[in-house]
Amino acid sequence: MIKKWFTVVSWEQGIALLHCDRKNSCNTCNLHSNCDVCEFNQRFLATECLLKVPIHQPLKPGQYVELSIAAGRLLRFATLIYIIPLLGTLTGGVLIQYWLEDDTFSMLGALFGGIVSFLLIKRLVKYLDNQSRYQLSILQIESYPTVIQSHTTKFH
């Protein structure tokens, strides 16, 4: 199970805006000052993320919320998002190459296969988004003096 603490930025009408900092491994590297990858990461990649989560309990900015998702579920989503479009691209290119034996049309077939697989994934993710087994779980909400247990919820 993958767990992460988020800080509440705001809460309005049952929707909490949560903030978390992404860890940057470049900060602990010995080559930090001479590395081009580190420079690229600092300039172009976001180091923070915002997430909207429906939480019916009123929250105040600054409170902490611990969310979790099963590692297997995260792996299934990663497979859907990365592997299926790759397979669609390869299948489209190979089929057109087999039928027409032309590299130009093969590239167009690969592009078509990639686009179709992305559209398919978009529809499939919307379907899976409504299933409770693929939702984030709120493990606990850290109020200032106490800890309150909560339930499974849907994220956006």
N, C-alpha and C positions, 0 to 999 in steps of 0.2 A: 504494500500500500504506500502510495506517495502522499506525503503530508506537507503542507505549506501554510505558514502563518501570513495573514494579510492584515493590513491596517485599514480601518474604516475611514474613508474620505468624506462620504455623505450618505444619508439615508432618507429617502423620500417615498412615501406611499408603498412601502413594502419592498422596495428595490434598493439594495446597498451597493454603493460604488466602493470597491476595495482596491487597495494599492499594495504591490509587493515589489521589492527590489530584486533584480536578477543578479546573481553572483557572476563576477567577472574573474575568471581564473588567471587572467593576465596580471592582475595586481600582485599575485604571489610568486610570479616567475622571476628568476634571476636576470633574464634578458629583457626585462620590462622597458628599460629606457632605449634599447637599440632595436626593437622589434617592429617590423612594418605591420604585422597582423594586429598587434596591440594598438597601434596608431589608427588603423582602419576601424577596429571595433569601437574605440572611443569616439571617433568622429561620426560614424554612420549607423551604428547599431544602438537601438534603444536599450537602456539599462534598467528601465522600470516598466511595469505593466499595470493596466487598470482592467478590472473585471466587474461586470454587473451581475449580481446574484440576488434572487428574490429571497428575502429574509423577513418574515412577518413580525418578528420582535423588533421594537424600536431600538435603534443603535445611535450612538453619539460618535462624532469624529474623534479619532484617537484610540478607540477600542480595537481589540485584536480578535480576529476570527480565524480559526484553524479549519482549513478545507482539505479533503483527501479524495483521491481517486485510485482505484485498484490498478496496479501496474499492468496487468493483463489487458484491461480495457484500454489503457493508453496505448499499448502496443498494437491492439487491433485497429484503433483509429489511425495510428501512424502507418500501418500497412495499407489501410484504405486510401489514405491521402497520397502516399508516395509510390506504392508498388502497382496499384491498379492503373493509374495513368501511364506509368512506364510500360506495363503490359499492353495497354491499348495502343500506345504509340508504336511499339514493336509489331503488334499484330496487324495494324493498319498498313505499315510499311511492307511487311513480309507478304501479305495477301495481294496487294497491288503489284509488288515486284513479281510474284508468281504468275499472276494473270496477264500482266501487260509487258513484263520484262523490260521496263524502262525506268531508269533511275530518277528522272524528273517526276514521273507520276508516283513513284515509290515514296518520294519525299512528301508529296501532297497527301498520299494515303496515310503516312505516319502522322502528319499534322491533323488530318481528319480523325484518325483513331485517338489521338491525344485529346482533341476537343470533345469528342463524344464521351470519352471516359471521364473527363472532368465534369461534364454535365451530369453523367450518371452518379458520380461521387457526390456532387452537390445535392442531388435528390435523395440519395441514400443517407447522407449525414442528417438531413432534415428529418427523415423517418426515424433514425436512431436517436436523435435529440429528444424525442418524445418518450423513449423507453426509459424507465426508472433505473435499470441496471447500468446505464451509461451516464449517470448523473454524478455530479460532485456531491460529496457528503459533508455536511457541516459537523465537525467533531465537537467543537466547543467554541463558545463565545466568551472571551475574557473581558469581563466588566472590570471596573477599577478595583473593587474589593473582593468580588466573587467570580466563580466560574459557573456558567450555565450550559447544560447539555442541550443539544438540539437534534435535528433530523436531516434526512436526505432532501436535496433540493435540486432544481434545474438551473443551469447557468447559461449565459448568453455570450 
